[in-house]
Amino acid sequence: MLNSESRFAGHAFVGAPLDRADALRGDADALAALWPTAQILVLDTDGTAFADDDRQPALFSGNDLGGGPGTAIFLGLREGRAWFVAEAATLTVKAPQRMDLRQAAVTWPAEVADVFCYARGMSYWHSRNRFCGVCGSPVRFGRFGFIGHCDQCRTEHYPRVDPAVIVAVENNGRLLLGRQSSWVARRYSVLAGFVEPGETFEQTVAREVFEEARVRVIQAQYQGTQPWPFPGALMVGFRASAHDDVPTVDGELEDARWFSVEEVGAALQRDSNDDGQGILLPPRLSIARTLIEQWYQSQCREG
């Protein structure tokens, strides 16, 4: 398995993957045998996870829940132990608190937060595919949650991920950052957008940057990825160089500007010492922050 602790890391959901154990998804007897000692993450319909009094993960074993896997989704193995996600509505167990994935990313152990990320994406896909998108008939899930069958028109449905690019655009020692009107005051980030049919990632980078800021990209280089199940994206990170264009917004963004190395460095310091004046950057859990920090560090080395 590839080592995710690479030169491009630091954001959440990339460090502690499960063994997906695809071969076990069709083996009901094997999963039933693993069920008693399995770790089960329980999610509510809003995508939050059960948590204990200390806001840490409330994990259950198969022995706690009884029976067998039933409709639980098999996620994979870690050190021989099976992991599942189950819907709270199908169970009788309770927990004192609920935890959002963004909160869990910074307070839970990474190996559990990563499973939560995976589980939330699968749970969301199930919730949006209970009926066939072709004929409208009910969907029956098989392979312990990884395929949906329509018995009416015979269409098969598979888990979906929506790829989106996110890019640190630079020009002459400056970084392009923008903000959406819905964000907290003073928050700026790198630009991002979803891939459209018939596009390469690099083409999406050029199109999105021009659409959002009227800045022309010269070239783009892939950096790394981050699963981002809000609700079902995969963020594909790039670093790009661009022409010396004046950023201009027309509705997608509220504002977009070039920022100097000094301005970005000051913004990074505001995590611990906010002067209430300059811009704020995305939290460390996101690939957006990793791209910004990587760009800043490279500029400092070159300077």
Buried (B, 14 or more C-beta within 10 A) or exposed (E): EEEBEEEBBBBBBBBBBBBBBEEBBEBEEBBBEBBBEBBBBBBBEEBBBBBEEEBBBBBBEBEEBEEEBEEBBBBBBBEEEBBBBBBBEEBEBEBEBBBBBBBBBEBBEEEBBBBBBBBBBBBBBBEEBEEBEEEEEEBEBEBBBBBBBBEEEEBEBEBEEEBBBBBBBBBEEBBBBBBEEEBEEBBBBBBBBEBEEEBEBBBBBBBBBBBBBBBEBEEBEBBBBBBBBBBBBBBBBBBBEBEEBEBEBEEBBEBBBBBEBEBBEBBBEBEEEEEEEBBBBBBBBBBBBBBBBBBBEBBEEEE
